[in-house]
Amino acid sequence: KQSFRDYLQQQAPVAAQGKLHQDASYLTAPYRLDKRTGERPLAVFFEQADCEACDELHLDILKRPESQALLAKFDIVLLDMWSKTPLTTPDGQAHTAAQWARALNVQYAPTLVMFDANGTEAFRTEAYLKAFHTQSALEYVVSGAYTEQPNFQRYIQTRADDMRARGLHVD
């Protein structure tokens, strides 16, 4: 009788650090995402404070050199998916973070929604992902590969094959 999103909010969370992991390189309020300058894509992390997967994402996966190099090519926003933080979306709509998360049908923390430089949604991840898949998703958007290969699974298979051909281990 209720949405999956509302059900998850009511469940007892796994022990977590209880905070969002903001970084000095992330955009700060006021969030006028329709007024960004430059040609960089936008990465919006929808998270929540009590989120073990969010902790691992920020304390391990996003700290890796490969992830840092990819993140440096994005404008990044970290939002609490339940908060009343006001913002203007890339298409110019005024919302709170919670309203925008609901409008985008964000169901899980962490969810990463990536927009192209024009503010059009390019790709999203809605699950806990390991480093290879997180980095692949970031590269998929920043490289523009999503415009040529609409199937992400095929993209990551090709990426993995290329990495193995260069002698890199893919896990």
N, C-alpha and C positions, 0 to 999 in steps of 0.2 A: 504493500500500500504506500510505500515511500520510495524515493529514488535511491539508487545505489550510493550516490554521493552523500546523501543525508544519512543513510545507514552507516557508512564508513565513519562519518564524523562522530557518531554516538559510541563507537566501539572503543574499548580500552586500548590505547596505543602501546606499542612496544617501547621499552625504555629508550629514551633518546636524550639528547643534550638540552632540549627544550628551548631552542633559539634558532632564528634564521641566521644563515652564515653570509652576511653581507661582506662585500669586498670593496676596497677603495676604488677599484676600476669600474664598478657598476654605476649606472645612472642613479641619481638621487631625486627625491621629491623636490619640487612638484613634477610629476610625471606627465609631460606634454609630449606623448609619443607621436603625435601628428606633426610636431614641430622639430623633429630631429633634422640635423643637417648632415650632409655628406652622403656617401654611397654605401654605407655599411648596412648589412642586414641587422635585424633586431632579434635577440634571443630573450624570451621571457620565461623565467623559471617560476612556476606556480608551486608553492610549497606550504608547509605548515611547521610550527615550532616543534611539536612532538612527532618527529619523523626520522626514524632510524635510517631509512634509505636516503633521506636528504642529507643526514650527517655524513654518511659514507660518500655520497656524491661530492660534497664540498671538501671533505677532509682527506679524501684519497683521489678519486677519479679526476676532479677538476684541478687538482694541484700538480698533476703529472705534466712534464714538459710538453708532451704532444698536445694535451688538452689546452694548456696555457697558450701555445702558439695559435691554436684555432680560435680560442675565445678572444684573443687580441684583435681579431678581424670582425668582431661583432660589437654592437651596442648591447649592453646587458642590463636587464631589470630583474630583480628578485622580489617577488610579491608573496605575501601570506594570502593564500587562496580564500581565507575566511574574513579578511580584514575590511575595514571601512575606509582604507586609504583611498583618497580621491585620485583620479587619473583621467587623462584623455587618451583614448585608444588611437592606434595608427589611422583609423578612418574618421577620427574627429568626434567620437561620441564620448560624453561625460559619463563616467561610471565610478563605482568603488571597485577595489580589487576583487571583492567577493562577487559583485554583479557581473564583472567582466568574465571571471572564471566560470560562472554559471552560464553566461551567454555563449561562451566558447565550449560549453559542455565538458569542462575539466572535471574528471572523476577521481583522479588519483594524485597523490603527492609522492615523488615529484613528477610534474608534467612540464615538459619543455616545448614551448610553442615558438617557432621561428618564422619571422616575416622577412620578405625581401626588402630592398632599400625603398621601395615604393609603398610599403605597408601592407602588402598582400600576404596572407598566410602561405608559407612555402612548404612547411613540414612540421610535424610534431612527434614527440615521443611521450607515451602515456604509461610508462612502466618503469620498474627498476631495471636499469641496464648496466652491464659491466663496462669497463673502460673502452674496449674495442668498438662496441656498438654506439656508445655515447660519442666517441670521437668520430666515428663514421657518420653519424647523424649531423654533427656540426660541419664536417667536411662536405657532406652531400649538399648542404645549403650554401655555404660560403663559396664553394667552387662553382655553383650554378648547375651541378650535375643533375639536380632534380628536374631541370627544364628539358634535359635530353634523355634521361632514363627515369621514367615515372615509377618503376618498380624498385623500391628500396632494397629488397632482398637480393635482386640481381646486382644492384650497385655494390652492396657490401661483399658479395661473392667475388666480383671482379676486383674489388679493392684488396680482399684477402689474398687472392691469387697473385696479384701484383706484389704485395708485401712478401709473400713466400718466395717469389721469384728473385727478390732482392736479398734473400737469406734471413728475413725477419720471422720470428715466431708469432703466430696469430693464435690467441686463445680467446 
